[in-house]
Amino acid sequence: MFQAQTKVLLLEDDPTISIFYSGILRKNGMDVTSFAGIKVALEYLNANSFLSEDIIITDLQLPDGRALEFVKQVRKINKKVPIFVITSTDDPKTIIEVMKENVQEYIIKPAIPEDILAKIEYHLSKKEVEYQNTIFEKEKIISLEKLLDWYSYKNQRLQNGENETQDLHKNLFHVLRASLSQGAGFGILVQIIDIIKGMEKTPEGNYILQKEILDILEENSNYSKKILDMFTEIEDVIFDRVPIEITTPKQILQDLSTIKKDMSELLLLKNQSFVMGEFDPKHLESHSIQWNGKYFHKVFYELLLNAMRFSKASSKIYSMFLSSKEGFRISIINSLGDGDQLQDGIPNEYADLIFEPFFRLNKNIYEKYGSLDFGIGLSFVRETIQKFGGTISVFNILDHTVGNKDPKIEFRIFLPYHSSEK
């Protein structure tokens, strides 16, 4: 049950649906004020200074206009109140348009009562710690446009029973090509070509290319090559072009030690250190694992690079290991950065999304680390691990060993032992 003082404004023109939602909310102890039109709802909110409601729930299409305009009016006065849009409209462009107005939930009908109540409880708990929209929420929208194309295609194929993995992943490359037209790399190269066309020419009609422009061209050409290399590697993984090798946990630990040396200069950027845990020697040679040295080297490199970028200065990044009768587990653990927008870790609703192509939780920081920042690094990691029969998951950890709680992120890889040994 929710507290009686929890106030909900409900904007829904269908009387049956309005009564249904109101009944559910009131049954759970909430105070519900219902309206069927935008004008009267705004008049009510203005009379109450936009401050009395804890949650606003609205349909998208209403008799006197679109609820999007209602949302915009609310956001001019109150930036914090959580807004839910419940609608039958599943058009990606509409979803993007609505979410850009800092809507917390976009729920497609039919809405499940338990889901609505769970979402209300979540957002009320966030409000108790001065719930507010952050840059992190806006960064989510940047990736949303690309993700919706991917998910619409993926879900359509699954609904039609056309769930061939390779076919599904082919759409990834269509989205990638669209992404390459923006940001560093190809996007900058296209802009520079336009700049060169406007430059001074010699009498023979040749362009006089300034050194600064040449430097920018070279830098972005190198960046574009990195993107194409990653693109090729993901394609090779998806289409089973990566040869399978047999190795042992000992080789994995040796590879991690090598990567630690390779990344020593990057660790110095924020005075960080990489600490590897101990492992019982008797397990190092007694089991074998399927893998590919080149690709798993890149997997660990991407995970450690991710940890360095998003952890605080002078912090330690840990790797820990565990062997069971089924397989070998590797954990990469890092603290959150100073002033990190994630605060207590990765929200549960994004735990799977971060492995999807083009989803980023933070802003671009390519200039320091040479990373691609197209949101495909973790996609490469997951695809590679899964192709070798493994799994990867992300967890939030609260470390209390230092007195105050210290939020950390754990990426946990599980690699099964070779089937002949089980």
Salt bridges, closest charged atoms under 4 A:
GLU12 OE1 - LYS109 NZ 3.60
ASP54 OD1 - LYS127 NZ 3.39
ASP59 OD2 - LYS109 NZ 3.61
GLU69 OE2 - LYS72 NZ 3.83
GLU97 OE1 - ARG66 NH2 3.35
GLU105 OE1 - LYS119 NZ 3.33
GLU105 OE2 - HIS123 NE2 2.90
GLU137 OE1 - LYS140 NZ 2.85
GLU145 OE2 - LYS100 NZ 3.61
GLU162 OE1 - ARG157 NE 2.61
ASP167 OD2 - ARG157 NH2 3.86
ASP167 OD1 - LYS170 NZ 3.36
ASP215 OD2 - LYS211 NZ 2.89
ASP229 OD2 - LYS225 NZ 3.12
GLU233 OE2 - LYS298 NZ 3.16
GLU235 OE1 - ARG241 NH1 3.34
ASP236 OD1 - ARG241 NH1 3.25
ASP240 OD1 - LYS387 NZ 3.25
ASP255 OD1 - HIS297 ND1 2.94
ASP262 OD2 - HIS297 NE2 3.60
ASP280 OD2 - LYS282 NZ 3.97
GLU285 OE2 - LYS250 NZ 3.65
ASP344 OD1 - LYS405 NZ 3.78
GLU356 OE2 - LYS154 NZ 3.37
GLU356 OE2 - ARG382 NH2 3.60
ASP373 OD1 - ARG309 NH2 2.12
GLU383 OE2 - HIS169 NE2 2.73
ASP399 OD2 - LYS408 NZ 3.01
ASP406 OD1 - LYS312 NZ 3.79
ASP406 OD2 - LYS408 NZ 2.60
GLU410 OE2 - ARG412 NE 2.97
GLU421 OE1 - HIS287 ND1 3.39
